[in-house]
């Protein structure tokens, strides 16, 4: 049977968000039928939206229009697939 993930890495693109987002931000994530708050535990790297190439390692924050690889920690058990 599937197991709940304690954490996972996700590629996120921040759109239409005022200000900056850093570690500790906890948006509600929609993954299939789940709607669960997931905390940004660590901003791993900022990437180029078009090429996917790394732009900056361990950024302090991201802003609207930025893409990043983020380590996310769900607030309750959640199944995710790669």
N, CA, C and O atoms as CSV, one atom per row, in Angstrom:
chain,resi,resn,atom,element,x,y,z
A,1,UNK,N,N,0.830,-1.209,0.000
A,1,UNK,CA,C,0.000,0.000,0.000
A,1,UNK,C,C,0.867,1.263,0.000
A,1,UNK,O,O,2.004,1.233,0.470
A,2,UNK,N,N,0.346,2.349,-0.515
A,2,UNK,CA,C,1.117,3.596,-0.525
A,2,UNK,C,C,1.363,4.109,0.892
A,2,UNK,O,O,0.566,3.873,1.801
A,3,UNK,N,N,2.469,4.807,1.062
A,3,UNK,CA,C,2.826,5.358,2.367
A,3,UNK,C,C,2.816,6.879,2.303
A,3,UNK,O,O,3.073,7.468,1.253
A,4,UNK,N,N,2.519,7.501,3.424
A,4,UNK,CA,C,2.550,8.958,3.504
A,4,UNK,C,C,3.979,9.468,3.473
A,4,UNK,O,O,4.856,8.918,4.140
A,5,UNK,N,N,4.213,10.511,2.704
A,5,UNK,CA,C,5.557,11.096,2.606
A,5,UNK,C,C,5.791,12.051,3.772
A,5,UNK,O,O,4.936,12.879,4.085
A,6,UNK,N,N,6.951,11.934,4.411
A,6,UNK,CA,C,7.307,12.867,5.485
A,6,UNK,C,C,7.764,14.189,4.904
A,6,UNK,O,O,7.549,15.246,5.496
A,7,UNK,N,N,8.400,14.124,3.734
A,7,UNK,CA,C,8.801,15.328,3.007
A,7,UNK,C,C,9.026,14.940,1.556
A,7,UNK,O,O,9.181,13.761,1.236
A,8,UNK,N,N,9.044,15.930,0.686
A,8,UNK,CA,C,9.300,15.682,-0.733
A,8,UNK,C,C,9.809,16.966,-1.367
A,8,UNK,O,O,9.563,18.062,-0.865
A,9,UNK,N,N,10.519,16.815,-2.477
A,9,UNK,CA,C,11.008,17.967,-3.223
A,9,UNK,C,C,10.041,18.247,-4.363
A,9,UNK,O,O,9.621,17.329,-5.068
A,10,UNK,N,N,9.692,19.509,-4.542
A,10,UNK,CA,C,8.755,19.895,-5.592
A,10,UNK,C,C,9.292,21.087,-6.367
A,10,UNK,O,O,9.968,21.955,-5.814
A,11,UNK,N,N,8.978,21.113,-7.661
A,11,UNK,CA,C,9.283,22.298,-8.464
A,11,UNK,C,C,8.068,23.202,-8.365
A,11,UNK,O,O,6.960,22.790,-8.709
A,12,UNK,N,N,8.259,24.413,-7.904
A,12,UNK,CA,C,7.155,25.359,-7.756
A,12,UNK,C,C,7.438,26.615,-8.573
A,12,UNK,O,O,8.589,27.017,-8.743
A,13,UNK,N,N,6.366,27.226,-9.075
A,13,UNK,CA,C,6.453,28.528,-9.733
A,13,UNK,C,C,5.504,29.440,-8.978
A,13,UNK,O,O,4.310,29.158,-8.879
A,14,UNK,N,N,6.028,30.521,-8.450
A,14,UNK,CA,C,5.237,31.467,-7.670
A,14,UNK,C,C,4.559,32.440,-8.629
A,14,UNK,O,O,5.228,33.126,-9.402
A,15,UNK,N,N,3.235,32.495,-8.576
A,15,UNK,CA,C,2.494,33.362,-9.490
A,15,UNK,C,C,1.529,34.243,-8.714
A,15,UNK,O,O,0.878,33.788,-7.773
A,16,UNK,N,N,1.441,35.497,-9.111
A,16,UNK,CA,C,0.489,36.447,-8.521
A,16,UNK,C,C,0.535,36.459,-6.998
A,16,UNK,O,O,-0.505,36.390,-6.342
A,17,UNK,N,N,1.725,36.546,-6.439
A,17,UNK,CA,C,1.878,36.576,-4.984
A,17,UNK,C,C,2.606,37.851,-4.587
A,17,UNK,O,O,3.703,38.119,-5.079
A,18,UNK,N,N,2.002,38.641,-3.699
A,18,UNK,CA,C,2.680,39.877,-3.278
A,18,UNK,C,C,3.861,39.576,-2.357
A,18,UNK,O,O,3.791,38.663,-1.534
A,19,UNK,N,N,4.919,40.325,-2.490
A,19,UNK,CA,C,6.065,40.182,-1.591
A,19,UNK,C,C,6.913,38.965,-1.897
A,19,UNK,O,O,6.905,38.435,-3.008
A,20,UNK,N,N,7.653,38.534,-0.869
A,20,UNK,CA,C,8.608,37.443,-1.012
A,20,UNK,C,C,8.177,36.248,-0.171
A,20,UNK,O,O,7.447,36.390,0.810
A,21,UNK,N,N,8.640,35.072,-0.574
A,21,UNK,CA,C,8.330,33.837,0.141
A,21,UNK,C,C,9.646,33.146,0.481
A,21,UNK,O,O,10.529,33.018,-0.367
A,22,UNK,N,N,9.767,32.702,1.736
A,22,UNK,CA,C,10.990,32.020,2.165
A,22,UNK,C,C,10.666,30.772,2.954
A,22,UNK,O,O,9.529,30.299,2.950
A,23,UNK,N,N,11.668,30.240,3.630
A,23,UNK,CA,C,11.482,29.056,4.470
A,23,UNK,C,C,10.401,29.330,5.511
A,23,UNK,O,O,10.347,30.418,6.084
A,24,UNK,N,N,9.541,28.342,5.754
A,24,UNK,CA,C,8.484,28.481,6.746
A,24,UNK,C,C,7.134,28.832,6.151
A,24,UNK,O,O,6.115,28.688,6.825
A,25,UNK,N,N,7.098,29.285,4.915
A,25,UNK,CA,C,5.833,29.597,4.246
A,25,UNK,C,C,5.029,28.308,4.111
A,25,UNK,O,O,5.599,27.267,3.788
A,26,UNK,N,N,3.715,28.352,4.351
A,26,UNK,CA,C,2.906,27.125,4.331
A,26,UNK,C,C,1.632,27.295,3.496
A,26,UNK,O,O,0.560,27.537,4.050
A,27,UNK,N,N,1.741,27.170,2.178
A,27,UNK,CA,C,0.546,27.250,1.334
A,27,UNK,C,C,-0.242,25.942,1.380
A,27,UNK,O,O,0.288,24.904,1.776
A,28,UNK,N,N,-1.512,26.001,0.971
A,28,UNK,CA,C,-2.306,24.778,0.837
A,28,UNK,C,C,-2.005,24.204,-0.542
A,28,UNK,O,O,-2.152,24.879,-1.561
A,29,UNK,N,N,-1.584,22.954,-0.552
A,29,UNK,CA,C,-1.195,22.280,-1.788
A,29,UNK,C,C,-2.325,21.371,-2.246
A,29,UNK,O,O,-2.882,20.622,-1.443
A,30,UNK,N,N,-2.666,21.429,-3.521
A,30,UNK,CA,C,-3.650,20.521,-4.109
A,30,UNK,C,C,-2.891,19.474,-4.909
A,30,UNK,O,O,-2.292,19.783,-5.939
A,31,UNK,N,N,-2.919,18.248,-4.435
A,31,UNK,CA,C,-2.235,17.143,-5.113
A,31,UNK,C,C,-3.262,16.036,-5.315
A,31,UNK,O,O,-3.641,15.358,-4.360
A,32,UNK,N,N,-3.709,15.851,-6.543
A,32,UNK,CA,C,-4.811,14.952,-6.867
A,32,UNK,C,C,-6.036,15.384,-6.065
A,32,UNK,O,O,-6.546,16.481,-6.293
A,33,UNK,N,N,-6.525,14.567,-5.137
A,33,UNK,CA,C,-7.716,14.949,-4.371
A,33,UNK,C,C,-7.380,15.505,-2.991
A,33,UNK,O,O,-8.284,15.876,-2.243
A,34,UNK,N,N,-6.108,15.570,-2.646
A,34,UNK,CA,C,-5.696,16.063,-1.323
A,34,UNK,C,C,-5.555,17.585,-1.329
A,34,UNK,O,O,-5.063,18.163,-2.298
A,35,UNK,N,N,-5.985,18.224,-0.257
A,35,UNK,CA,C,-5.819,19.666,-0.043
A,35,UNK,C,C,-5.159,19.816,1.321
A,35,UNK,O,O,-5.847,19.836,2.341
A,36,UNK,N,N,-3.843,19.919,1.349
A,36,UNK,CA,C,-3.097,19.885,2.608
A,36,UNK,C,C,-2.075,21.013,2.655
A,36,UNK,O,O,-1.388,21.281,1.669
A,37,UNK,N,N,-1.978,21.678,3.821
A,37,UNK,CA,C,-0.950,22.702,4.006
A,37,UNK,C,C,0.412,22.020,4.044
A,37,UNK,O,O,0.607,21.034,4.754
A,38,UNK,N,N,1.344,22.556,3.275
A,38,UNK,CA,C,2.705,22.021,3.227
A,38,UNK,C,C,3.682,23.163,3.456
A,38,UNK,O,O,3.627,24.191,2.779
A,39,UNK,N,N,4.575,22.970,4.416
A,39,UNK,CA,C,5.545,24.019,4.758
A,39,UNK,C,C,6.756,23.952,3.844
A,39,UNK,O,O,7.245,22.869,3.525
A,40,UNK,N,N,7.242,25.127,3.421
A,40,UNK,CA,C,8.500,25.211,2.687
A,40,UNK,C,C,9.608,25.018,3.723
A,40,UNK,O,O,9.972,25.964,4.421
A,41,UNK,N,N,10.142,23.807,3.828
A,41,UNK,CA,C,11.186,23.529,4.817
A,41,UNK,C,C,12.517,24.116,4.373
A,41,UNK,O,O,13.301,24.592,5.194
A,42,UNK,N,N,12.769,24.077,3.058
A,42,UNK,CA,C,14.056,24.568,2.548
A,42,UNK,C,C,13.917,24.942,1.082
A,42,UNK,O,O,13.372,24.177,0.287
A,43,UNK,N,N,14.409,26.117,0.728
A,43,UNK,CA,C,14.511,26.494,-0.681
A,43,UNK,C,C,15.839,25.921,-1.175
A,43,UNK,O,O,16.904,26.429,-0.825
A,44,UNK,N,N,15.777,24.879,-1.974
A,44,UNK,CA,C,16.983,24.175,-2.402
A,44,UNK,C,C,17.719,24.949,-3.491
A,44,UNK,O,O,18.918,25.202,-3.377
A,45,UNK,N,N,16.997,25.322,-4.546
A,45,UNK,CA,C,17.626,26.114,-5.604
A,45,UNK,C,C,16.585,26.871,-6.406
A,45,UNK,O,O,15.456,26.413,-6.582
A,46,UNK,N,N,16.984,28.032,-6.885
A,46,UNK,CA,C,16.154,28.809,-7.797
A,46,UNK,C,C,16.546,28.371,-9.202
A,46,UNK,O,O,17.729,28.236,-9.512
A,47,UNK,N,N,15.531,28.148,-10.060
A,47,UNK,CA,C,15.816,27.666,-11.413
A,47,UNK,C,C,15.195,28.587,-12.458
A,47,UNK,O,O,14.283,29.360,-12.166
A,48,UNK,N,N,15.708,28.487,-13.680
A,48,UNK,CA,C,15.151,29.237,-14.799
A,48,UNK,C,C,13.845,28.564,-15.218
A,48,UNK,O,O,13.814,27.351,-15.427
A,49,UNK,N,N,12.773,29.339,-15.342
A,49,UNK,CA,C,11.457,28.776,-15.664
A,49,UNK,C,C,11.437,28.062,-17.005
A,49,UNK,O,O,10.741,27.059,-17.162
A,50,UNK,N,N,12.186,28.563,-17.968
A,50,UNK,CA,C,12.132,27.995,-19.317
A,50,UNK,C,C,13.078,26.811,-19.513
A,50,UNK,O,O,12.697,25.805,-20.112
A,51,UNK,N,N,14.290,26.925,-19.020
A,51,UNK,CA,C,15.290,25.878,-19.267
A,51,UNK,C,C,15.381,24.851,-18.143
A,51,UNK,O,O,15.811,23.720,-18.370
A,52,UNK,N,N,14.980,25.235,-16.936
A,52,UNK,CA,C,15.096,24.339,-15.788
A,52,UNK,C,C,16.491,24.308,-15.193
A,52,UNK,O,O,16.755,23.547,-14.262
A,53,UNK,N,N,17.389,25.135,-15.725
A,53,UNK,CA,C,18.763,25.163,-15.211
A,53,UNK,C,C,18.841,25.963,-13.918
A,53,UNK,O,O,18.099,26.925,-13.719
A,54,UNK,N,N,19.746,25.550,-13.050
A,54,UNK,CA,C,19.930,26.211,-11.762
A,54,UNK,C,C,20.442,27.635,-11.945
A,54,UNK,O,O,21.360,27.885,-12.727
A,55,UNK,N,N,19.828,28.570,-11.204
A,55,UNK,CA,C,20.229,29.972,-11.251
A,55,UNK,C,C,20.944,30.353,-9.957
A,55,UNK,O,O,21.911,31.114,-9.975
A,56,UNK,N,N,20.454,29.810,-8.820
A,56,UNK,CA,C,21.016,30.162,-7.513
A,56,UNK,C,C,20.788,29.013,-6.538
A,56,UNK,O,O,19.681,28.479,-6.461
A,57,UNK,N,N,21.816,28.629,-5.796
A,57,UNK,CA,C,21.703,27.579,-4.783
A,57,UNK,C,C,21.276,28.194,-3.448
A,57,UNK,O,O,21.749,29.270,-3.084
A,58,UNK,N,N,20.402,27.530,-2.733
A,58,UNK,CA,C,19.926,27.950,-1.404
A,58,UNK,C,C,19.550,29.428,-1.335
A,58,UNK,O,O,20.123,30.166,-0.533
A,59,UNK,N,N,18.591,29.879,-2.167
A,59,UNK,CA,C,18.185,31.290,-2.094
A,59,UNK,C,C,17.478,31.577,-0.768
A,59,UNK,O,O,16.872,30.682,-0.180
A,60,UNK,N,N,17.554,32.813,-0.304
A,60,UNK,CA,C,16.888,33.204,0.949
A,60,UNK,C,C,15.382,33.328,0.732
A,60,UNK,O,O,14.599,33.060,1.643
A,61,UNK,N,N,14.974,33.735,-0.478
A,61,UNK,CA,C,13.556,33.923,-0.774
A,61,UNK,C,C,13.327,33.788,-2.276
A,61,UNK,O,O,14.267,33.822,-3.070
A,62,UNK,N,N,12.036,33.631,-2.653
A,62,UNK,CA,C,11.632,33.715,-4.051
A,62,UNK,C,C,10.490,34.712,-4.130
A,62,UNK,O,O,9.795,34.950,-3.142
A,63,UNK,N,N,10.297,35.293,-5.301
A,63,UNK,CA,C,9.232,36.276,-5.477
A,63,UNK,C,C,8.371,35.876,-6.675
A,63,UNK,O,O,8.697,34.924,-7.385
A,64,UNK,N,N,7.283,36.594,-6.898
A,64,UNK,CA,C,6.359,36.283,-7.982
A,64,UNK,C,C,7.099,36.179,-9.312
A,64,UNK,O,O,7.894,37.051,-9.661
A,65,UNK,N,N,6.831,35.112,-10.044
A,65,UNK,CA,C,7.488,34.883,-11.326
A,65,UNK,C,C,8.680,33.950,-11.241
A,65,UNK,O,O,9.157,33.470,-12.269
A,66,UNK,N,N,9.178,33.680,-10.032
A,66,UNK,CA,C,10.339,32.802,-9.857
A,66,UNK,C,C,9.915,31.331,-9.824
A,66,UNK,O,O,8.802,30.996,-9.419
A,67,UNK,N,N,10.825,30.474,-10.256
A,67,UNK,CA,C,10.643,29.025,-10.146
A,67,UNK,C,C,11.740,28.493,-9.234
A,67,UNK,O,O,12.858,29.010,-9.232
A,68,UNK,N,N,11.420,27.462,-8.459
A,68,UNK,CA,C,12.403,26.922,-7.522
A,68,UNK,C,C,12.111,25.461,-7.214
A,68,UNK,O,O,10.990,24.981,-7.384
A,69,UNK,N,N,13.149,24.768,-6.755
A,69,UNK,CA,C,12.999,23.423,-6.202
A,69,UNK,C,C,12.953,23.608,-4.690
A,69,UNK,O,O,13.863,24.188,-4.098
A,70,UNK,N,N,11.883,23.108,-4.069
A,70,UNK,CA,C,11.631,23.353,-2.652
A,70,UNK,C,C,11.402,22.032,-1.924
A,70,UNK,O,O,10.681,21.167,-2.420
A,71,UNK,N,N,12.017,21.873,-0.742
A,71,UNK,CA,C,11.717,20.717,0.118
A,71,UNK,C,C,10.464,21.078,0.895
A,71,UNK,O,O,10.445,22.064,1.631
A,72,UNK,N,N,9.413,20.275,0.731
A,72,UNK,CA,C,8.131,20.550,1.373
A,72,UNK,C,C,7.816,19.477,2.410
A,72,UNK,O,O,8.099,18.295,2.213
A,73,UNK,N,N,7.221,19.918,3.522
A,73,UNK,CA,C,6.828,19.008,4.598
A,73,UNK,C,C,5.324,19.167,4.812
A,73,UNK,O,O,4.878,20.228,5.251
A,74,UNK,N,N,4.526,18.126,4.509
A,74,UNK,CA,C,3.077,18.224,4.697
A,74,UNK,C,C,2.698,18.273,6.177
A,74,UNK,O,O,3.376,17.684,7.020
A,75,UNK,N,N,1.602,18.984,6.487
A,75,UNK,CA,C,1.162,19.121,7.877
A,75,UNK,C,C,0.516,17.841,8.405
A,75,UNK,O,O,0.439,17.643,9.617
A,76,UNK,N,N,0.057,16.977,7.514
A,76,UNK,CA,C,-0.448,15.654,7.898
A,76,UNK,C,C,-0.064,14.674,6.789
A,76,UNK,O,O,0.275,15.104,5.686
A,77,UNK,N,N,-0.108,13.364,7.058
A,77,UNK,CA,C,0.362,12.397,6.062
A,77,UNK,C,C,-0.289,12.593,4.694
A,77,UNK,O,O,-1.493,12.823,4.580
A,78,UNK,N,N,0.548,12.493,3.666
A,78,UNK,CA,C,0.082,12.748,2.305
A,78,UNK,C,C,0.842,11.831,1.345
A,78,UNK,O,O,2.058,11.678,1.462
A,79,UNK,N,N,0.132,11.228,0.406
A,79,UNK,CA,C,0.775,10.387,-0.602
A,79,UNK,C,C,1.082,11.235,-1.827
A,79,UNK,O,O,0.212,11.934,-2.346
A,80,UNK,N,N,2.319,11.167,-2.280
A,80,UNK,CA,C,2.713,11.866,-3.506
A,80,UNK,C,C,3.437,10.871,-4.404
A,80,UNK,O,O,3.984,9.878,-3.925
A,81,UNK,N,N,3.437,11.138,-5.696
A,81,UNK,CA,C,4.154,10.268,-6.621
A,81,UNK,C,C,5.081,11.102,-7.484
A,81,UNK,O,O,4.812,12.270,-7.762
A,82,UNK,N,N,6.173,10.489,-7.902
A,82,UNK,CA,C,7.162,11.201,-8.711
A,82,UNK,C,C,6.728,11.269,-10.155
A,82,UNK,O,O,7.438,11.833,-10.987
